[in-house]
Amino acid sequence: MTTAPYNYSYIFKYIIIGDMGVGKSCLLHQFTEKKFMADCPHTIGVEFGTRIMEVHGQKVKLQIWDTAGQERFRAVTRSYYRGAAGALMVYDITRRSTYNHLSSWLTDARNLTNPNTVIILIGNKADLEAQRDVTYEEAKQFAEENGLLFLEASAKTGENVEEAFLEAAKRIYQNIQDGSLDLNAAESGVQHKPAAPGTRLGAENPPAKEGCGC
C-alpha cells in the first residue's frame, strides 16, 4: 500500500490572543491533548501546538500559536499575527477587565492580519457560571457588531473547545472555496498540500518546525 506524503490536504495557521490569565494556553492544551492543564503557567512569548482535524471531508492540519497576554510581550507576539488564517480572541467571562480590553486586541488583529483572517471570539471559563461578570448577550452583540464568530467555552470541561477551532476552520475553508482567500498569497495563512504520492512540498513555504519558536 502506497502511503501519501501527507495525511492532510491543508495547513491553517491560527493564533490565540487575549489578556493574561484568560486561559489561552489551557484552551490549546485541551484541544491538542484532550486534557485540562490546572495551574497553567503564563506563556512567555509564544507556544506552539498542532492537530489534524476533518473539515468538510478534508483533513486539515492546524498550526496554532499561543501568544503571551502580558503587555511587555506584545512587541514579540505581534510578529506572529502576520499570515494567520484564523484568530481565537479570548476573554474570561468572570473578569470584565478582560472583556473591556477586547477592542484593543481586535484592533491589533485587524491591523496585523490579512482582511480575510477569520476571528472567533471565545468567552472562556463557562464552567464558572456562578462567578460570571460578562453576560452571553453583550458578548454576542459585540461579536455581531464586529463581524466575529462567537462561542462560550470551558478549557476545564472541554465544552465548545473543539467547536471553537472547528467553526473557524469551516469559515476559512469556505473562504477558500468561494475564492476570497488567495492560497498563493504568503499572508493567507493557508498552505495546500496535495495528498498524492510523489508530490513535493512547496518550496516557498517550508514546514513549520514543531516546537516553540521563541
Backbone hydrogen bonds in HBPLUS format (Angstrom, degrees):
<---DONOR---> <-ACCEPTOR-->    atom                        ^
c    i                          cat <-CA-CA->   ^        H-A-AA   ^      H-
h    n   atom  resd res      DA  || num        DHA   H-A  angle D-A-AA Bond
n    s   type  num  typ     dist DA aas  dist angle  dist       angle   num
A0009-SER N   A0059-LYS O   2.72 MM  50  5.57 158.1  1.76 145.4 148.7     1
A0193-LYS N   A0009-SER O   2.53 MM 184  4.72 172.1  1.53 142.9 143.3     2
A0061-LYS N   A0010-TYR O   2.81 MM  51  6.15 172.5  1.82 157.5 156.6     3
A0011-ILE N   A0191-GLN O   2.83 MM 180  5.03 147.4  1.94 143.5 150.4     4
A0191-GLN N   A0011-ILE O   2.94 MM 180  5.03 152.9  2.02 139.4 147.3     5
A0012-PHE N   A0061-LYS O   2.90 MM  49  6.27 157.1  1.96 152.8 159.4     6
A0063-GLN N   A0012-PHE O   2.88 MM  51  6.14 169.1  1.89 160.6 163.5     7
A0013-LYS N   A0189-GLY O   2.87 MM 176  5.13 153.0  1.95 153.3 158.6     8
A0085-ALA N   A0013-LYS O   2.81 MM  72  5.37 139.7  1.97 136.7 148.9     9
A0086-GLY N   A0013-LYS O   3.11 MM  73  6.47 151.5  2.20 153.5 156.6    10
A0014-TYR N   A0063-GLN O   2.79 MM  49  6.00 167.1  1.80 154.9 156.3    11
A0065-TRP N   A0014-TYR O   2.87 MM  51  6.09 164.8  1.89 140.1 144.1    12
A0015-ILE N   A0086-GLY O   2.98 MM  71  6.51 141.7  2.13 143.2 154.6    13
A0088-LEU N   A0015-ILE O   2.85 MM  73  6.30 162.5  1.88 160.0 164.6    14
A0016-ILE N   A0065-TRP O   2.88 MM  49  6.28 143.0  2.02 160.5 159.1    15
A0067-THR N   A0016-ILE O   3.24 MM  51  6.01 166.6  2.26 151.5 155.6    16
A0017-ILE N   A0088-LEU O   2.83 MM  71  6.19 162.7  1.86 158.7 164.3    17
A0090-VAL N   A0017-ILE O   2.83 MM  73  6.16 170.4  1.84 163.9 162.8    18
A0027-LEU N   A0023-GLY O   2.91 MM   4  6.11 149.5  2.01 147.9 155.4    19
A0028-LEU N   A0024-LYS O   3.07 MM   4  6.39 160.3  2.11 149.6 154.6    20
A0029-HIS N   A0025-SER O   2.90 MM   4  6.10 161.3  1.93 147.9 153.2    21
A0030-GLN N   A0026-CYS O   2.88 MM   4  5.98 158.3  1.92 144.8 150.9    22
A0031-PHE N   A0027-LEU O   2.96 MM   4  6.11 153.4  2.03 145.9 153.1    23
A0032-THR N   A0028-LEU O   2.89 MM   4  6.10 163.9  1.91 155.6 159.5    24
A0033-GLU N   A0029-HIS O   2.75 MM   4  5.41 156.1  1.80 143.7 151.4    25
A0034-LYS N   A0030-GLN O   2.94 MM   4  4.48 130.0  2.19 112.1 120.9    26
A0068-ALA N   A0045-GLY O   2.88 MM  23  5.28 142.0  2.03 170.5 162.4    27
A0047-GLU N   A0066-ASP O   2.85 MM  19  5.02 150.1  1.94 139.6 149.6    28
A0066-ASP N   A0047-GLU O   2.78 MM  19  5.02 161.1  1.82 144.7 149.9    29
A0049-GLY N   A0064-ILE O   2.97 MM  15  5.22 149.6  2.06 145.4 153.5    30
A0064-ILE N   A0049-GLY O   2.81 MM  15  5.22 172.3  1.82 174.5 172.0    31
A0051-ARG N   A0062-LEU O   3.18 MM  11  5.42 143.8  2.32 138.8 148.1    32
A0062-LEU N   A0051-ARG O   2.83 MM  11  5.42 176.5  1.83 155.4 154.3    33
A0053-MET N   A0060-VAL O   2.87 MM   7  5.46 159.3  1.91 155.4 157.5    34
A0060-VAL N   A0053-MET O   2.79 MM   7  5.46 168.9  1.81 162.4 166.3    35
A0055-VAL N   A0058-GLN O   2.74 MM   3  5.15 165.0  1.76 153.1 156.5    36
A0058-GLN N   A0055-VAL O   2.92 MM   3  5.15 163.8  1.94 115.3 120.3    37
A0073-PHE N   A0070-GLN O   2.98 MM   3  5.66 159.2  2.03 119.6 126.2    38
A0074-ARG N   A0071-GLU O   3.03 MM   3  5.22 164.6  2.05 111.7 116.6    39
A0076-VAL N   A0073-PHE O   3.01 MM   3  5.35 123.1  2.35 106.3 120.5    40
A0077-THR N   A0073-PHE O   2.91 MM   4  6.17 170.9  1.92 164.9 167.2    41
A0078-ARG N   A0074-ARG O   2.89 MM   4  5.83 150.1  1.98 148.6 154.9    42
A0079-SER N   A0076-VAL O   3.30 MM   3  5.94 146.3  2.42 112.1 119.4    43
A0080-TYR N   A0077-THR O   2.95 MM   3  5.49 155.5  2.01 115.5 123.1    44
A0081-TYR N   A0078-ARG O   3.14 MM   3  5.48 160.4  2.18 110.0 116.0    45
A0084-ALA N   A0081-TYR O   3.16 MM   3  5.69 132.1  2.40 146.9 139.4    46
A0118-VAL N   A0085-ALA O   2.97 MM  33  6.28 165.0  1.99 147.9 143.3    47
A0087-ALA N   A0118-VAL O   2.78 MM  31  6.18 153.2  1.85 159.0 159.7    48
A0120-ILE N   A0087-ALA O   2.89 MM  33  6.30 162.7  1.92 167.2 173.0    49
A0089-MET N   A0120-ILE O   2.93 MM  31  6.11 162.1  1.96 151.0 157.0    50
A0122-ILE N   A0089-MET O   2.84 MM  33  5.97 166.8  1.85 150.5 151.7    51
A0091-TYR N   A0122-ILE O   2.99 MM  31  6.41 157.5  2.04 166.7 169.4    52
A0124-ASN N   A0091-TYR O   2.83 MM  33  6.06 156.0  1.89 173.4 167.3    53
A0095-ARG N   A0092-ASP O   3.01 MM   3  5.41 168.7  2.02 118.4 122.1    54
A0093-ILE N   A0124-ASN O   3.13 MM  31  6.10 175.4  2.14 162.2 161.9    55
A0133-ASP N   A0093-ILE O   2.66 MM  40  5.80 173.9  1.66 153.2 153.2    56
A0134-VAL N   A0093-ILE O   3.05 MM  41  5.16 130.2  2.31 152.9 150.7    57
A0098-THR N   A0095-ARG O   3.08 MM   3  5.76 137.4  2.26 115.8 124.9    58
A0099-TYR N   A0096-ARG O   2.95 MM   3  5.05 127.8  2.23  99.7 114.3    59
A0100-ASN N   A0096-ARG O   2.83 MM   4  6.15 156.0  1.89 156.6 164.3    60
A0101-HIS N   A0097-SER O   3.19 MM   4  6.36 132.5  2.43 138.5 148.8    61
A0102-LEU N   A0099-TYR O   3.09 MM   3  5.41 165.3  2.11 113.1 117.2    62
A0104-SER N   A0101-HIS O   3.11 MM   3  5.54 127.0  2.40 109.0 121.2    63
A0105-TRP N   A0101-HIS O   3.26 MM   4  6.67 158.9  2.31 151.5 157.4    64
A0106-LEU N   A0102-LEU O   2.76 MM   4  5.95 159.2  1.80 157.0 163.5    65
A0107-THR N   A0103-SER O   2.95 MM   4  6.09 150.8  2.04 140.7 148.1    66
A0108-ASP N   A0104-SER O   3.15 MM   4  6.44 161.3  2.19 147.4 151.2    67
A0109-ALA N   A0105-TRP O   2.94 MM   4  6.20 162.9  1.97 149.2 154.2    68
A0110-ARG N   A0106-LEU O   2.81 MM   4  6.03 161.8  1.85 153.4 157.8    69
A0111-ASN N   A0107-THR O   2.93 MM   4  6.04 156.9  1.98 147.9 154.6    70
A0112-LEU N   A0108-ASP O   2.88 MM   4  5.85 148.9  1.97 152.6 159.9    71
A0113-THR N   A0109-ALA O   3.10 MM   4  5.72 136.9  2.29 141.0 146.1    72
A0117-THR N   A0114-ASN O   3.02 MM   3  5.53 170.2  2.03 123.9 125.6    73
A0149-LEU N   A0119-ILE O   3.25 MM  30  6.58 161.0  2.29 150.0 151.2    74
A0121-LEU N   A0149-LEU O   2.79 MM  28  5.98 169.5  1.80 148.0 144.2    75
A0151-LEU N   A0121-LEU O   3.03 MM  30  6.44 154.8  2.09 165.5 173.6    76
A0123-GLY N   A0151-LEU O   2.95 MM  28  6.37 158.7  2.00 144.0 150.9    77
A0153-ALA N   A0123-GLY O   2.85 MM  30  5.98 159.7  1.89 139.1 143.3    78
A0128-LEU N   A0125-LYS O   2.97 MM   3  5.68 166.6  1.99 119.9 124.4    79
A0126-ALA N   A0153-ALA O   2.95 MM  27  5.41 164.9  1.97 136.0 138.4    80
A0131-GLN N   A0128-LEU O   2.95 MM   3  5.52 147.5  2.06 115.1 124.7    81
A0132-ARG N   A0129-GLU O   3.12 MM   3  5.09 166.4  2.14 110.2 112.0    82
A0139-ALA N   A0135-THR O   3.36 MM   4  6.55 161.9  2.39 146.0 150.8    83
A0140-LYS N   A0136-TYR O   2.89 MM   4  6.05 155.2  1.95 150.9 158.7    84
A0141-GLN N   A0137-GLU O   2.96 MM   4  6.17 152.1  2.04 143.9 151.3    85
A0142-PHE N   A0138-GLU O   2.98 MM   4  6.23 156.4  2.04 143.0 149.0    86
A0143-ALA N   A0139-ALA O   2.93 MM   4  6.21 157.7  1.98 148.0 153.9    87
A0144-GLU N   A0140-LYS O   2.91 MM   4  6.17 160.2  1.95 149.1 154.4    88
A0145-GLU N   A0141-GLN O   2.89 MM   4  6.08 162.0  1.92 153.8 158.5    89
A0146-ASN N   A0142-PHE O   3.15 MM   4  6.29 136.0  2.36 138.8 149.5    90
A0146-ASN N   A0143-ALA O   3.19 MM   3  5.25 131.5  2.44  95.3 108.1    91
A0148-LEU N   A0143-ALA O   2.78 MM   5  4.68 176.9  1.78 142.6 142.8    92
A0147-GLY N   A0144-GLU O   3.31 MM   3  5.09 166.9  2.32 100.3 104.0    93
A0154-SER N   A0159-GLU O   2.95 MM   5  5.09 152.7  2.03 142.3 144.5    94
A0158-GLY N   A0154-SER O   2.75 MM   4  5.44 139.0  1.91 142.2 154.6    95
A0161-VAL N   A0158-GLY O   3.23 MM   3  5.46 170.5  2.24 121.6 123.3    96
A0164-ALA N   A0160-ASN O   2.98 MM   4  6.00 146.1  2.10 136.1 143.3    97
A0165-PHE N   A0161-VAL O   3.43 MM   4  6.81 163.9  2.45 156.6 156.7    98
A0166-LEU N   A0162-GLU O   2.95 MM   4  6.11 158.3  1.99 151.4 158.6    99
A0167-GLU N   A0163-GLU O   2.73 MM   4  5.73 165.4  1.75 152.2 155.5   100
A0168-ALA N   A0164-ALA O   3.35 MM   4  6.48 162.7  2.38 143.0 147.1   101
A0169-ALA N   A0165-PHE O   3.10 MM   4  6.26 154.1  2.17 139.3 146.9   102
A0170-LYS N   A0166-LEU O   2.82 MM   4  6.09 153.1  1.89 154.4 161.6   103
A0171-ARG N   A0167-GLU O   3.14 MM   4  6.37 157.4  2.19 144.8 150.0   104
A0172-ILE N   A0168-ALA O   2.98 MM   4  6.27 157.5  2.03 149.5 156.0   105
A0173-TYR N   A0169-ALA O   2.88 MM   4  6.06 163.3  1.90 150.0 154.7   106
A0174-GLN N   A0170-LYS O   2.88 MM   4  6.08 150.5  1.97 143.0 151.7   107
A0175-ASN N   A0171-ARG O   2.95 MM   4  6.24 149.0  2.04 144.0 152.1   108
A0175-ASN N   A0172-ILE O   3.05 MM   3  5.04 115.6  2.48  92.8 108.5   109
A0176-ILE N   A0172-ILE O   3.00 MM   4  6.42 140.2  2.17 144.0 155.3   110
A0176-ILE N   A0173-TYR O   3.12 MM   3  5.03 123.2  2.46  91.1 105.6   111
A0177-GLN N   A0173-TYR O   2.96 MM   4  6.29 160.5  2.00 150.3 155.1   112
A0178-ASP N   A0174-GLN O   2.94 MM   4  6.20 154.4  2.00 151.7 157.9   113
A0180-SER N   A0175-ASN O   3.02 MM   5  5.23 121.0  2.38 149.7 160.2   114
A0181-LEU N   A0175-ASN O   3.16 MM   6  5.43 136.3  2.36 133.7 125.8   115
A0179-GLY N   A0176-ILE O   3.19 MM   3  5.23 154.2  2.26 100.8 108.5   116
A0185-ALA N   A0182-ASP O   3.07 MM   3  5.53 160.9  2.11 113.0 119.1   117
A0188-SER N   A0185-ALA O   3.07 MM   3  5.49 167.5  2.09 117.1 120.3   118
A0199-THR N   A0196-ALA O   3.23 MM   3  5.93 154.4  2.29 142.8 142.3   119
A0205-ASN N   A0202-GLY O   3.11 MM   3  5.64 157.6  2.16 114.1 120.6   120
